[in-house]
Amino acid sequence: MQQETRHWDRLGNGGLTFTEIGFGAAPLGNLYRAIPEDEAQAVLDAAWDGGLRYFDTAPLYGFGLSETRLNHFLRGKPREAYVLSTKVGRLLRGCAAGENPDGAGKWFDVPARKEVYDYGYDGVMRSVEASLERLGVDRIDILYAHDLDVFNHGSPEALTARLEELMTGGYRALLQLRETGVIRAFGAGVNEWQPCQWLAERGDFDLFLLAGRYTLLEQEALDSFLPLAERKGIGIVIGGPYNSGVLATGARPGAFYNYDPAPDWVLDKVGRIEAVCARHGVRLVDAAFRFPLLHPAVVSVIPGGQGRAEMESNLAAAAARMPAALWADLKAEGLMRADAPVEG
């Protein structure tokens, strides 16, 4: 199967070609449950057979397990046939005797490790060197500074300190790695659009992976960040297009939003969006996948998926096309911002 692609080249060096649907490899790190090796490889095979050629991972995902599983899968495939991104900002160290490892209850059957945030020059260099070894590749297409957001660092003050740590240290490493061809591009992978804007205003960033903050449910990033990205030629990869699940399952009991049970306001709004989709004979999950791709800065959408059934559902969503009247009705009912780009 062949997927639609989008080409990005803000630097004039040939750029990168993304498939509109990419593969978010966090589940390969045994996120929330342990996945047998043959099952993990089967999901990757299904993704490749379905035409996916953009793969995103991180050292955090299973404390190296996701990267090593991609090594197994990508070995032997032509390096120019796919786009590969990973992340920096955390170093993984072994646990001392009697020390409790991080990630309990989130990552299962993974190496015992402690996470050490480090956005400095040496930290970025050490992180990318370890990722190259785990991935078994000569170069990485994109490096994202990982989790530079309040969600992870706890307060605006703590986040500002980390952002400044990156700009006074790790940023120099990223520029050097791009100039020497170890990477093709760099940016940040975060859960909030505001840090993306902060960085884009201060440095020569190429791409941002924005998780959950430009979706069928949320479009606040249109206020200032997405117009800025468009003006600067910055590409946007959308992670979490289903807002942790509620835009895939619909407003059902137990639906998740932002990794927690969905609050009433989310269930109410999603229920109303779902009703409009139903009037047009459209699956909610299909509309949720297509919507971010309507913005001209977006180069790819990377939904998660632990099993073949979820992968097949994502592939079906990528193939679906929406009637223009769907977006018009969502806007008319106040369920989508009037300034959100749409097709037709």
C-alpha positions as CSV (number, residue, x, y, z in Angstrom):
1,M,0.0,0.0,0.0
2,Q,1.2,3.5,-0.8
3,Q,0.5,6.4,1.6
4,E,0.2,10.1,0.7
5,T,3.3,12.0,1.4
6,R,4.3,15.6,2.3
7,H,7.7,17.1,1.6
8,W,9.4,19.5,4.0
9,D,12.5,21.5,3.1
10,R,12.9,24.8,5.0
11,L,16.7,24.6,4.8
12,G,17.0,24.1,1.0
13,N,19.1,20.9,1.4
14,G,16.6,18.4,-0.1
15,G,14.6,18.1,3.1
16,L,12.6,15.1,4.2
17,T,9.5,13.3,2.8
18,F,7.0,12.2,5.4
19,T,4.1,9.9,5.0
20,E,1.0,11.6,6.2
21,I,0.6,8.8,8.7
22,G,3.6,8.0,10.8
23,F,4.4,5.4,13.5
24,G,4.6,6.5,17.1
25,A,6.8,3.8,18.7
26,A,6.1,4.5,22.4
27,P,4.0,1.3,22.6
28,L,7.0,-0.7,21.5
29,G,8.6,0.2,24.8
30,N,6.0,-2.0,26.6
31,L,3.8,1.0,27.5
32,Y,1.1,-0.1,30.0
33,R,1.7,-3.8,29.1
34,A,4.5,-6.1,28.0
35,I,4.4,-6.9,24.3
36,P,6.1,-10.1,23.1
37,E,8.9,-9.5,20.6
38,D,7.1,-11.3,17.7
39,E,4.0,-9.2,18.3
40,A,6.0,-6.0,18.3
41,Q,7.7,-6.9,15.0
42,A,4.3,-7.9,13.5
43,V,2.9,-4.5,14.2
44,L,5.9,-2.9,12.6
45,D,5.5,-5.2,9.6
46,A,1.9,-4.2,9.3
47,A,2.9,-0.5,9.4
48,W,5.5,-1.0,6.7
49,D,3.2,-3.1,4.5
50,G,0.6,-0.3,5.0
51,G,3.0,2.2,3.5
52,L,4.2,4.0,6.7
53,R,7.7,5.4,6.3
54,Y,8.0,7.8,9.2
55,F,9.0,6.2,12.6
56,D,9.3,8.2,15.8
57,T,10.8,6.9,19.0
58,A,12.7,8.1,22.1
59,P,15.2,6.7,24.7
60,L,12.4,7.1,27.3
61,Y,10.1,4.6,25.6
62,G,10.8,1.4,27.5
63,F,14.2,2.8,28.6
64,G,15.8,1.9,25.3
65,L,13.5,-1.0,24.3
66,S,11.6,0.9,21.6
67,E,14.8,2.0,19.9
68,T,16.3,-1.5,20.0
69,R,13.1,-3.0,18.6
70,L,13.3,-0.5,15.7
71,N,16.9,-1.6,15.1
72,H,15.7,-5.2,14.6
73,F,12.9,-4.0,12.3
74,L,14.8,-1.5,10.2
75,R,18.0,-3.5,9.7
76,G,18.4,-4.3,6.0
77,K,15.9,-1.7,4.8
78,P,17.3,1.1,2.6
79,R,18.2,4.1,4.8
80,E,16.7,6.5,2.3
81,A,13.4,4.6,2.3
82,Y,12.2,6.0,5.7
83,V,12.4,9.0,8.0
84,L,13.5,8.3,11.6
85,S,13.2,10.6,14.6
86,T,14.2,10.2,18.3
87,K,14.7,12.5,21.2
88,V,17.2,14.0,23.6
89,G,16.8,15.6,27.1
90,R,17.0,12.5,29.2
91,L,19.9,10.3,30.0
92,L,19.3,6.7,31.3
93,R,21.5,5.4,34.1
94,G,21.5,2.0,35.7
95,C,20.0,1.5,39.1
96,A,22.2,1.0,42.1
97,A,21.6,-2.1,44.3
98,G,18.3,-1.6,46.1
99,E,17.4,1.5,44.2
100,N,13.9,1.6,42.8
101,P,13.8,2.0,39.0
102,D,11.7,4.7,37.3
103,G,8.6,3.9,35.3
104,A,6.8,1.5,37.6
105,G,3.2,1.0,36.4
106,K,3.9,2.6,33.1
107,W,6.7,0.6,31.4
108,F,6.6,-3.2,31.8
109,D,9.4,-5.7,31.5
110,V,12.0,-3.1,30.7
111,P,15.6,-2.5,31.8
112,A,15.9,-1.0,35.4
113,R,16.8,2.6,34.8
114,K,16.7,6.0,36.4
115,E,15.8,9.1,34.2
116,V,18.2,12.0,34.4
117,Y,17.0,15.2,32.7
118,D,19.9,16.9,30.8
119,Y,19.4,19.4,28.1
120,G,23.0,20.6,28.1
121,Y,25.6,20.2,25.4
122,D,27.2,17.1,26.8
123,G,23.9,15.6,27.7
124,V,22.6,15.9,24.1
125,M,25.8,14.5,22.7
126,R,25.8,11.5,25.0
127,S,22.1,10.9,24.3
128,V,22.4,10.9,20.5
129,E,25.4,8.7,20.7
130,A,23.5,6.1,22.8
131,S,20.5,6.3,20.4
132,L,22.7,5.7,17.3
133,E,24.0,2.6,19.0
134,R,20.6,1.3,20.1
135,L,19.0,2.1,16.7
136,G,22.0,0.7,14.7
137,V,22.0,3.5,12.1
138,D,24.5,5.9,10.8
139,R,22.3,9.0,11.2
140,I,19.0,10.1,12.6
141,D,16.8,12.4,10.5
142,I,15.3,14.4,13.4
143,L,16.2,15.0,17.0
144,Y,13.5,16.4,19.3
145,A,14.3,17.9,22.7
146,H,11.8,15.8,24.7
147,D,9.1,16.9,27.2
148,L,10.0,20.6,27.6
149,D,6.6,21.4,29.1
150,V,5.0,22.2,32.4
151,F,3.3,18.8,32.3
152,N,6.6,17.1,32.9
153,H,8.6,19.7,34.8
154,G,5.9,20.7,37.2
155,S,5.9,24.5,37.1
156,P,6.4,27.4,34.7
157,E,9.6,28.3,36.6
158,A,11.0,24.8,36.3
159,L,10.2,24.7,32.6
160,T,11.8,28.1,32.0
161,A,15.0,26.8,33.6
162,R,15.0,23.8,31.3
163,L,14.3,25.8,28.2
164,E,17.2,28.1,29.1
165,E,19.4,25.0,29.7
166,L,18.7,23.9,26.2
167,M,19.3,27.2,24.6
168,T,22.6,27.8,26.4
169,G,23.9,24.2,26.0
170,G,22.0,21.6,24.0
171,Y,21.1,24.0,21.2
172,R,24.7,24.3,20.3
173,A,25.0,20.6,20.1
174,L,21.9,20.3,17.9
175,L,23.3,23.0,15.5
176,Q,26.6,21.1,15.3
177,L,25.0,17.7,14.7
178,R,22.9,19.3,11.9
179,E,25.9,21.0,10.3
180,T,27.9,17.7,10.3
181,G,25.1,15.6,8.9
182,V,24.6,13.4,11.9
183,I,21.0,14.6,11.9
184,R,19.0,16.4,9.2
185,A,16.8,18.5,11.4
186,F,15.9,19.3,15.0
187,G,13.1,20.6,17.2
188,A,11.2,19.6,20.3
189,G,8.6,17.0,21.1
190,V,6.2,18.3,23.7
191,N,2.7,18.2,25.1
192,E,2.1,22.0,25.0
193,W,2.3,24.5,22.2
194,Q,3.6,27.4,24.3
195,P,7.2,26.0,24.7
196,C,7.3,25.4,21.0
197,Q,6.5,29.0,20.3
198,W,9.1,30.1,23.0
199,L,11.8,28.1,21.2
200,A,10.8,29.1,17.7
201,E,11.1,32.7,18.6
202,R,14.7,32.2,19.9
203,G,16.3,29.7,17.7
204,D,16.6,28.1,14.2
205,F,14.3,25.1,14.8
206,D,13.1,22.9,12.0
207,L,10.2,20.8,13.2
208,F,8.1,20.3,16.3
209,L,6.2,17.2,17.4
210,L,3.1,18.5,19.2
211,A,1.1,15.9,21.1
212,G,-2.6,16.4,21.7
213,R,-2.7,20.2,21.3
214,Y,-4.0,20.6,17.7
215,T,-6.8,18.2,17.3
216,L,-10.5,18.1,16.5
217,L,-11.1,18.8,20.1
218,E,-8.4,21.6,20.7
219,Q,-7.3,24.3,18.4
220,E,-5.8,27.0,20.8
221,A,-2.4,26.6,18.9
222,L,-4.0,28.6,16.1
223,D,-3.8,31.8,18.3
224,S,-0.1,32.4,17.6
225,F,2.1,29.3,17.4
226,L,0.8,27.7,14.2
227,P,0.8,31.0,12.2
228,L,4.4,31.5,13.4
229,A,5.4,28.0,12.3
230,E,3.9,28.6,8.9
231,R,5.7,31.9,8.5
232,K,9.0,30.3,9.4
233,G,8.6,27.2,7.3
234,I,8.6,25.0,10.5
235,G,7.1,21.6,10.0
236,I,4.6,20.2,12.6
237,V,4.2,16.6,13.4
238,I,1.0,15.9,15.3
239,G,1.1,13.2,18.0
240,G,-1.9,12.2,20.1
241,P,-4.5,13.1,17.4
242,Y,-7.1,11.3,19.4
243,N,-6.3,13.2,22.7
244,S,-5.3,9.9,24.5
245,G,-8.2,8.0,23.1
246,V,-11.5,9.9,23.5
247,L,-11.5,10.9,19.8
248,A,-11.1,7.3,18.8
249,T,-13.5,5.7,21.2
250,G,-16.0,8.5,21.3
251,A,-17.8,9.8,24.5
252,R,-18.0,6.5,26.2
253,P,-17.7,5.6,29.9
254,G,-14.0,5.1,30.7
255,A,-12.8,7.2,27.7
256,F,-9.4,8.8,28.2
257,Y,-8.3,12.4,27.7
258,N,-4.7,13.5,28.4
259,Y,-3.9,10.1,29.9
260,D,-6.7,10.4,32.5
261,P,-10.4,9.6,32.5
262,A,-12.1,12.2,30.4
263,P,-13.9,15.1,32.3
264,D,-17.5,15.9,31.7
265,W,-16.8,18.9,29.4
266,V,-14.7,16.7,27.1
267,L,-17.3,14.0,27.0
268,D,-20.0,16.5,26.2
269,K,-18.1,18.2,23.4
270,V,-16.9,14.9,21.9
271,G,-20.4,13.6,22.0
272,R,-21.6,16.6,20.0
273,I,-18.8,16.3,17.5
274,E,-19.6,12.6,17.1
275,A,-23.2,13.4,16.4
276,V,-22.2,15.7,13.5
277,C,-19.9,13.1,12.1
278,A,-22.7,10.5,12.2
279,R,-25.0,12.8,10.2
280,H,-22.4,12.8,7.5
281,G,-21.7,9.0,7.7
282,V,-18.1,9.6,9.0
283,R,-16.3,7.8,11.7
284,L,-15.2,10.1,14.5
285,V,-11.7,8.6,14.4
286,D,-11.4,9.3,10.7
287,A,-12.3,13.0,11.2
288,A,-9.9,13.2,14.1
289,F,-7.1,11.8,12.0
290,R,-7.8,14.0,9.0
291,F,-8.4,17.3,10.7
292,P,-4.8,18.2,11.7
293,L,-3.5,17.4,8.2
294,L,-5.7,20.3,6.9
295,H,-3.2,22.8,8.3
296,P,-0.5,23.7,5.8
297,A,2.3,23.4,8.4
298,V,1.5,19.8,9.4
299,V,3.7,17.2,7.7
300,S,2.5,14.0,9.4
301,V,0.2,12.6,12.1
302,I,1.4,9.8,14.3
303,P,-1.3,8.0,16.2
304,G,-0.3,5.3,18.7
305,G,-1.2,1.6,18.3
306,Q,-0.1,-1.4,20.3
307,G,-1.7,-4.1,18.2
308,R,-2.6,-5.0,14.6
309,A,-6.2,-4.0,15.1
310,E,-5.3,-0.5,16.1
311,M,-2.8,-0.3,13.3
312,E,-5.5,-1.3,10.8
313,S,-7.9,1.3,12.2
314,N,-5.3,4.0,11.8
315,L,-4.6,2.9,8.2
316,A,-8.3,3.1,7.5
317,A,-8.5,6.6,9.0
318,A,-5.5,7.7,6.9
319,A,-7.4,6.5,3.8
320,A,-10.7,8.1,4.6
321,R,-11.8,11.4,3.0
322,M,-14.3,13.9,4.6
323,P,-17.1,15.8,2.9
324,A,-16.5,19.6,3.1
325,A,-19.9,20.0,4.6
326,L,-18.7,18.1,7.8
327,W,-16.2,20.9,8.6
328,A,-18.8,23.6,7.8
329,D,-21.3,22.0,10.1
330,L,-18.8,21.6,12.9
331,K,-17.9,25.3,12.6
332,A,-21.6,26.3,12.4
333,E,-22.3,24.5,15.7
334,G,-19.3,26.1,17.4
335,L,-17.5,22.8,17.7
336,M,-14.5,24.0,15.7
337,R,-12.7,27.3,15.4
338,A,-13.8,29.4,12.6
339,D,-10.2,30.1,11.5
340,A,-9.2,26.4,11.4
341,P,-8.0,25.5,7.9
342,V,-10.3,23.0,6.2
343,E,-10.6,21.4,2.8
344,G,-13.2,22.3,0.2
